[in-house]
């Protein structure tokens, strides 16, 4: 696959849609060398709190290759043309949630969209712009 998401990205909050209270900033650092992909996400909230997560997956559809903060996550990632589809199931208390992130890169490589279409976050869209 010729698409490469590597780089540092910052959310364009005015182009993004969040289901809950919007953050004041989102930054993402991605290291992508197919089939391996790792992303570090930092979300800053209006109350000054900050959440950090590291997600790792393989983009060749192999199940059982996803990690969140070093812990195994049930899921897989695969290419659908130039779009990367990352599916995962995570337990939050007694509830298991389904996430399906659809990643696409703009033609000029300066904008990365992460969209949830038919999952527990359906309607959420994060539009990231390449930093620097």
MDAnalysis code that builds the backbone (N, CA, C; Angstrom):
import MDAnalysis as mda
import numpy as np

u = mda.Universe.empty(396, n_residues=132, atom_resindex=np.repeat(np.arange(132), 3), trajectory=True)
u.add_TopologyAttr("name", ["N", "CA", "C"] * 132)
u.add_TopologyAttr("resid", np.arange(1, 133))
u.add_TopologyAttr("resname", ["UNK", "UNK", "UNK", "UNK", "UNK", "UNK", "UNK", "UNK", "UNK", "UNK", "UNK", "UNK", "UNK", "UNK", "UNK", "UNK", "UNK", "UNK", "UNK", "UNK", "UNK", "UNK", "UNK", "UNK", "UNK", "UNK", "UNK", "UNK", "UNK", "UNK", "UNK", "UNK", "UNK", "UNK", "UNK", "UNK", "UNK", "UNK", "UNK", "UNK", "UNK", "UNK", "UNK", "UNK", "UNK", "UNK", "UNK", "UNK", "UNK", "UNK", "UNK", "UNK", "UNK", "UNK", "UNK", "UNK", "UNK", "UNK", "UNK", "UNK", "UNK", "UNK", "UNK", "UNK", "UNK", "UNK", "UNK", "UNK", "UNK", "UNK", "UNK", "UNK", "UNK", "UNK", "UNK", "UNK", "UNK", "UNK", "UNK", "UNK", "UNK", "UNK", "UNK", "UNK", "UNK", "UNK", "UNK", "UNK", "UNK", "UNK", "UNK", "UNK", "UNK", "UNK", "UNK", "UNK", "UNK", "UNK", "UNK", "UNK", "UNK", "UNK", "UNK", "UNK", "UNK", "UNK", "UNK", "UNK", "UNK", "UNK", "UNK", "UNK", "UNK", "UNK", "UNK", "UNK", "UNK", "UNK", "UNK", "UNK", "UNK", "UNK", "UNK", "UNK", "UNK", "UNK", "UNK", "UNK", "UNK", "UNK", "UNK", "UNK"])
u.atoms.positions = np.array([
    [0.849, -1.181, 0.000],
    [0.000, 0.000, 0.000],
    [0.886, 1.233, 0.000],
    [0.553, 2.210, -0.811],
    [1.382, 3.407, -0.940],
    [1.019, 4.510, 0.052],
    [-0.100, 4.379, 0.760],
    [-0.498, 5.385, 1.739],
    [0.366, 5.217, 2.986],
    [0.896, 6.338, 3.484],
    [1.697, 6.302, 4.702],
    [1.222, 7.437, 5.603],
    [0.815, 7.078, 6.821],
    [0.266, 8.051, 7.771],
    [1.308, 8.622, 8.719],
    [2.567, 8.273, 8.547],
    [3.616, 8.723, 9.478],
    [3.646, 10.237, 9.595],
    [3.881, 10.701, 10.811],
    [4.019, 12.131, 11.042],
    [3.378, 12.543, 12.347],
    [3.444, 13.831, 12.602],
    [2.786, 14.430, 13.759],
    [1.613, 15.236, 13.237],
    [0.470, 15.040, 13.868],
    [-0.793, 15.612, 13.398],
    [-1.495, 16.333, 14.549],
    [-2.169, 17.439, 14.231],
    [-2.961, 18.184, 15.211],
    [-4.386, 18.311, 14.696],
    [-5.351, 18.127, 15.578],
    [-6.755, 18.204, 15.179],
    [-7.141, 19.620, 14.803],
    [-7.885, 19.721, 13.719],
    [-8.545, 20.961, 13.361],
    [-9.933, 20.846, 13.990],
    [-10.104, 21.453, 15.157],
    [-11.326, 21.281, 15.930],
    [-12.557, 21.847, 15.226],
    [-12.389, 22.867, 14.392],
    [-13.547, 23.446, 13.705],
    [-14.056, 22.531, 12.585],
    [-13.233, 21.613, 12.086],
    [-13.654, 20.677, 11.046],
    [-14.036, 19.313, 11.622],
    [-13.805, 19.123, 12.915],
    [-14.057, 17.837, 13.563],
    [-15.419, 17.840, 14.245],
    [-15.964, 16.626, 14.474],
    [-17.231, 16.447, 15.201],
    [-16.978, 15.461, 16.331],
    [-17.346, 15.842, 17.545],
    [-17.171, 14.983, 18.713],
    [-18.533, 14.690, 19.317],
    [-18.718, 13.478, 19.827],
    [-20.003, 13.098, 20.421],
    [-20.166, 13.652, 21.819],
    [-19.076, 13.746, 22.568],
    [-19.121, 14.287, 23.921],
    [-18.567, 15.692, 23.932],
    [-18.230, 16.181, 25.113],
    [-17.618, 17.511, 25.197],
    [-16.336, 17.554, 24.356],
    [-16.193, 18.553, 23.514],
    [-15.006, 18.602, 22.657],
    [-13.749, 18.909, 23.467],
    [-12.638, 18.338, 23.055],
    [-11.364, 18.656, 23.710],
    [-10.900, 20.039, 23.280],
    [-9.864, 20.558, 23.954],
    [-9.293, 21.830, 23.503],
    [-8.136, 21.586, 22.542],
    [-7.613, 20.350, 22.527],
    [-6.549, 20.004, 21.587],
    [-6.415, 18.489, 21.500],
    [-6.058, 18.018, 20.310],
    [-5.739, 16.608, 20.087],
    [-4.494, 16.580, 19.216],
    [-3.491, 15.849, 19.662],
    [-2.308, 15.659, 18.829],
    [-2.056, 14.164, 18.695],
    [-1.580, 13.769, 17.531],
    [-1.353, 12.361, 17.231],
    [0.007, 12.234, 16.553],
    [0.809, 11.305, 17.060],
    [2.086, 10.982, 16.416],
    [1.961, 9.563, 15.886],
    [2.214, 9.402, 14.591],
    [2.048, 8.104, 13.945],
    [3.367, 7.658, 13.335],
    [3.706, 6.410, 13.607],
    [4.828, 5.743, 12.947],
    [4.219, 4.608, 12.143],
    [4.390, 4.675, 10.818],
    [3.726, 3.723, 9.930],
    [4.725, 3.178, 8.924],
    [4.970, 1.894, 9.013],
    [5.795, 1.175, 8.047],
    [5.063, -0.130, 7.787],
    [4.215, -0.122, 6.780],
    [3.325, -1.251, 6.535],
    [4.049, -2.582, 6.607],
    [3.502, -3.537, 7.341],
    [2.148, -3.563, 7.895],
    [2.044, -3.057, 9.337],
    [3.103, -2.513, 9.908],
    [3.040, -2.059, 11.299],
    [2.651, -0.587, 11.382],
    [1.786, -0.275, 12.350],
    [1.361, 1.099, 12.576],
    [1.251, 1.309, 14.077],
    [1.818, 2.403, 14.545],
    [1.699, 2.773, 15.959],
    [1.310, 4.232, 16.025],
    [0.351, 4.531, 16.900],
    [-0.061, 5.928, 17.089],
    [-0.086, 6.251, 18.569],
    [0.361, 7.455, 18.874],
    [0.297, 7.980, 20.232],
    [-0.634, 9.184, 20.176],
    [-1.691, 9.131, 20.962],
    [-2.720, 10.175, 20.950],
    [-2.689, 10.907, 22.283],
    [-2.688, 12.237, 22.231],
    [-2.771, 13.052, 23.436],
    [-3.983, 13.973, 23.275],
    [-4.923, 13.860, 24.221],
    [-6.141, 14.679, 24.210],
    [-6.104, 15.592, 25.423],
    [-6.222, 16.898, 25.180],
    [-6.279, 17.876, 26.284],
    [-7.711, 18.362, 26.425],
    [-8.194, 18.344, 27.668],
    [-9.574, 18.738, 27.974],
    [-9.619, 20.153, 28.538],
    [-10.794, 20.741, 28.527],
    [-10.978, 22.113, 28.986],
    [-10.654, 22.268, 30.474],
    [-10.809, 21.190, 31.272],
    [-10.518, 21.266, 32.706],
    [-9.023, 21.143, 33.008],
    [-8.204, 21.076, 31.959],
    [-6.762, 20.980, 32.137],
    [-6.235, 19.559, 32.168],
    [-7.132, 18.585, 32.218],
    [-6.686, 17.190, 32.235],
    [-6.192, 16.776, 30.849],
    [-5.424, 15.711, 30.856],
    [-4.832, 15.225, 29.616],
    [-4.915, 13.697, 29.617],
    [-5.302, 13.123, 28.488],
    [-5.346, 11.675, 28.309],
    [-4.329, 11.308, 27.238],
    [-3.596, 10.233, 27.487],
    [-2.613, 9.766, 26.522],
    [-2.861, 8.288, 26.279],
    [-2.842, 7.879, 25.025],
    [-3.017, 6.478, 24.670],
    [-2.056, 6.125, 23.544],
    [-1.554, 4.901, 23.596],
    [-0.710, 4.381, 22.529],
    [-1.418, 3.173, 21.946],
    [-1.678, 3.215, 20.651],
    [-2.353, 2.120, 19.957],
    [-1.413, 1.571, 18.904],
    [-1.380, 0.255, 18.789],
    [-0.505, -0.403, 17.820],
    [-1.309, -1.475, 17.106],
    [-1.117, -1.598, 15.780],
    [-1.807, -2.640, 15.031],
    [-1.004, -3.017, 13.796],
    [-1.438, -4.071, 13.138],
    [-0.873, -4.500, 11.857],
    [-1.957, -4.292, 10.820],
    [-1.613, -3.730, 9.692],
    [-2.597, -3.342, 8.682],
    [-2.904, -4.441, 7.672],
    [-2.443, -5.653, 7.916],
    [-2.657, -6.742, 6.961],
    [-3.855, -7.625, 7.314],
    [-4.701, -7.171, 8.231],
    [-5.906, -7.901, 8.586],
    [-5.713, -9.006, 9.604],
    [-4.466, -9.219, 10.049],
    [-4.200, -10.280, 11.020],
    [-4.892, -9.972, 12.340],
    [-5.737, -10.891, 12.837],
    [-6.386, -10.657, 14.128],
    [-5.387, -10.832, 15.265],
    [-5.695, -10.204, 16.397],
    [-4.861, -10.389, 17.580],
    [-3.548, -9.645, 17.551],
    [-3.411, -8.661, 16.687],
    [-2.164, -7.904, 16.583],
    [-2.330, -6.470, 17.079],
    [-3.422, -6.167, 17.774],
    [-3.683, -4.808, 18.247],
    [-3.383, -4.689, 19.738],
    [-2.767, -3.567, 20.108],
    [-2.450, -3.276, 21.506],
    [-2.888, -1.860, 21.833],
    [-3.414, -1.667, 23.037],
    [-3.738, -0.336, 23.541],
    [-3.013, -0.189, 24.866],
    [-2.085, 0.757, 24.906],
    [-1.247, 0.968, 26.097],
    [-0.585, -0.341, 26.547],
    [-0.192, -1.151, 25.567],
    [0.527, -2.391, 25.834],
    [-0.343, -3.602, 26.111],
    [-1.663, -3.413, 26.264],
    [-2.572, -4.529, 26.535],
    [-3.244, -4.982, 25.234],
    [-3.415, -6.280, 25.085],
    [-4.037, -6.834, 23.891],
    [-5.469, -6.339, 23.749],
    [-5.843, -6.018, 22.527],
    [-7.194, -5.569, 22.192],
    [-7.705, -6.484, 21.081],
    [-8.939, -6.949, 21.211],
    [-9.520, -7.770, 20.155],
    [-9.829, -6.869, 18.975],
    [-9.263, -7.203, 17.826],
    [-9.507, -6.392, 16.650],
    [-8.529, -6.676, 15.538],
    [-8.666, -5.909, 14.475],
    [-7.785, -6.046, 13.320],
    [-7.840, -4.761, 12.503],
    [-6.904, -4.640, 11.583],
    [-6.861, -3.481, 10.679],
    [-6.599, -3.998, 9.271],
    [-7.256, -3.385, 8.297],
    [-7.099, -3.819, 6.912],
    [-7.315, -2.638, 5.976],
    [-6.758, -2.765, 4.801],
    [-6.925, -1.745, 3.777],
    [-8.193, -2.017, 2.976],
    [-8.917, -0.960, 2.661],
    [-10.025, -0.991, 1.714],
    [-9.697, 0.095, 0.702],
    [-8.963, -0.273, -0.334],
    [-8.429, 0.715, -1.261],
    [-7.380, 1.546, -0.541],
    [-7.533, 2.853, -0.579],
    [-6.590, 3.760, 0.092],
    [-7.038, 4.100, 1.510],
    [-8.147, 3.503, 1.970],
    [-8.667, 3.771, 3.303],
    [-8.275, 2.629, 4.246],
    [-7.825, 2.986, 5.445],
    [-7.488, 1.992, 6.459],
    [-8.674, 1.844, 7.399],
    [-9.135, 0.616, 7.579],
    [-10.252, 0.309, 8.458],
    [-9.683, -0.398, 9.686],
    [-9.839, 0.207, 10.858],
    [-9.354, -0.368, 12.105],
    [-10.565, -0.717, 12.962],
    [-10.780, -2.010, 13.177],
    [-11.894, -2.476, 13.998],
    [-11.363, -2.988, 15.326],
    [-12.052, -2.636, 16.398],
    [-11.642, -3.126, 17.715],
    [-12.855, -3.209, 18.635],
    [-12.746, -4.124, 19.582],
    [-13.761, -4.328, 20.600],
    [-13.086, -4.164, 21.942],
    [-13.602, -3.266, 22.771],
    [-12.999, -2.990, 24.072],
    [-14.061, -3.021, 25.151],
    [-13.694, -3.564, 26.278],
    [-14.608, -3.659, 27.416],
    [-14.409, -2.457, 28.331],
    [-15.507, -1.791, 28.651],
    [-15.526, -0.685, 29.596],
    [-16.523, -1.062, 30.677],
    [-16.005, -1.512, 31.821],
    [-16.875, -2.030, 32.873],
    [-17.561, -3.284, 32.369],
    [-18.879, -3.333, 32.438],
    [-19.639, -4.499, 31.997],
    [-19.985, -4.443, 30.511],
    [-19.667, -3.346, 29.857],
    [-20.077, -3.153, 28.464],
    [-18.905, -3.316, 27.507],
    [-19.141, -4.086, 26.443],
    [-18.148, -4.171, 25.372],
    [-18.561, -3.195, 24.276],
    [-17.625, -2.366, 23.852],
    [-17.910, -1.381, 22.816],
    [-17.180, -1.758, 21.537],
    [-17.811, -1.434, 20.410],
    [-17.257, -1.705, 19.088],
    [-16.841, -0.392, 18.452],
    [-15.605, -0.347, 17.954],
    [-15.079, 0.836, 17.278],
    [-14.622, 0.445, 15.878],
    [-14.947, 1.273, 14.922],
    [-14.506, 1.055, 13.548],
    [-14.005, 2.398, 13.018],
    [-12.691, 2.595, 13.097],
    [-12.065, 3.833, 12.627],
    [-11.768, 3.702, 11.135],
    [-12.198, 4.670, 10.366],
    [-11.941, 4.704, 8.928],
    [-10.998, 5.868, 8.654],
    [-9.749, 5.539, 8.314],
    [-8.723, 6.559, 8.112],
    [-8.533, 6.831, 6.626],
    [-8.475, 8.103, 6.265],
    [-8.164, 8.468, 4.879],
    [-7.291, 9.710, 4.872],
    [-6.368, 9.720, 3.930],
    [-5.406, 10.810, 3.774],
    [-5.818, 11.656, 2.577],
    [-5.756, 12.977, 2.706],
    [-6.076, 13.857, 1.585],
    [-5.081, 13.634, 0.452],
    [-5.449, 14.058, -0.742],
    [-4.585, 13.872, -1.914],
    [-3.224, 14.538, -1.746],
    [-3.174, 15.681, -1.041],
    [-1.892, 16.375, -0.859],
    [-1.115, 15.867, 0.363],
    [-1.693, 14.911, 1.108],
    [-1.013, 14.321, 2.254],
    [-0.944, 15.213, 3.475],
    [-1.698, 16.310, 3.496],
    [-1.621, 17.270, 4.601],
    [-2.773, 17.165, 5.582],
    [-3.774, 16.333, 5.265],
    [-4.941, 16.197, 6.131],
    [-5.289, 14.716, 6.271],
    [-5.534, 14.293, 7.505],
    [-5.883, 12.910, 7.815],
    [-7.235, 12.916, 8.522],
    [-8.187, 12.192, 7.958],
    [-9.521, 12.086, 8.557],
    [-9.661, 10.730, 9.221],
    [-10.166, 10.743, 10.462],
    [-10.466, 9.529, 11.211],
    [-11.958, 9.575, 11.524],
    [-12.717, 8.736, 10.832],
    [-14.175, 8.812, 10.919],
    [-14.770, 7.524, 11.479],
    [-15.780, 7.701, 12.335],
    [-16.567, 6.574, 12.857],
    [-17.914, 6.627, 12.139],
    [-18.259, 5.531, 11.453],
    [-19.488, 5.530, 10.659],
    [-20.576, 4.647, 11.253],
    [-20.272, 3.395, 11.530],
    [-21.305, 2.444, 11.974],
    [-20.822, 1.693, 13.210],
    [-20.467, 2.440, 14.245],
    [-19.974, 1.823, 15.474],
    [-20.523, 2.584, 16.670],
    [-19.976, 2.326, 17.841],
    [-20.478, 2.992, 19.047],
    [-20.162, 4.489, 19.092],
    [-19.304, 4.971, 18.206],
    [-19.013, 6.407, 18.106],
    [-19.483, 6.979, 16.766],
    [-20.469, 6.332, 16.135],
    [-20.946, 6.748, 14.813],
    [-21.255, 8.241, 14.781],
    [-20.709, 8.902, 13.783],
    [-20.897, 10.344, 13.625],
    [-19.692, 11.152, 14.054],
    [-18.813, 10.552, 14.827],
    [-17.610, 11.286, 15.266],
    [-16.599, 11.323, 14.125],
    [-15.995, 12.466, 13.943],
    [-14.985, 12.679, 12.903],
    [-13.894, 13.557, 13.467],
    [-12.666, 13.091, 13.355],
    [-11.514, 13.912, 13.748],
    [-10.727, 14.212, 12.485],
    [-10.583, 15.493, 12.193],
    [-9.787, 15.934, 11.047],
    [-8.467, 16.468, 11.591],
    [-7.399, 15.826, 11.169],
    [-6.044, 16.186, 11.638],
    [-5.262, 16.815, 10.498],
    [-4.450, 17.800, 10.855],
    [-3.591, 18.451, 9.871],
    [-2.137, 18.200, 10.245],
    [-1.326, 17.966, 9.230],
    [0.087, 17.698, 9.455],
    [0.744, 18.875, 10.147],
    [1.482, 18.585, 11.224],
    [2.185, 19.643, 11.978],
    [3.509, 19.950, 11.278],
    [3.885, 21.213, 11.311],
    [5.184, 21.635, 10.794],
    [5.253, 21.532, 9.348],
])
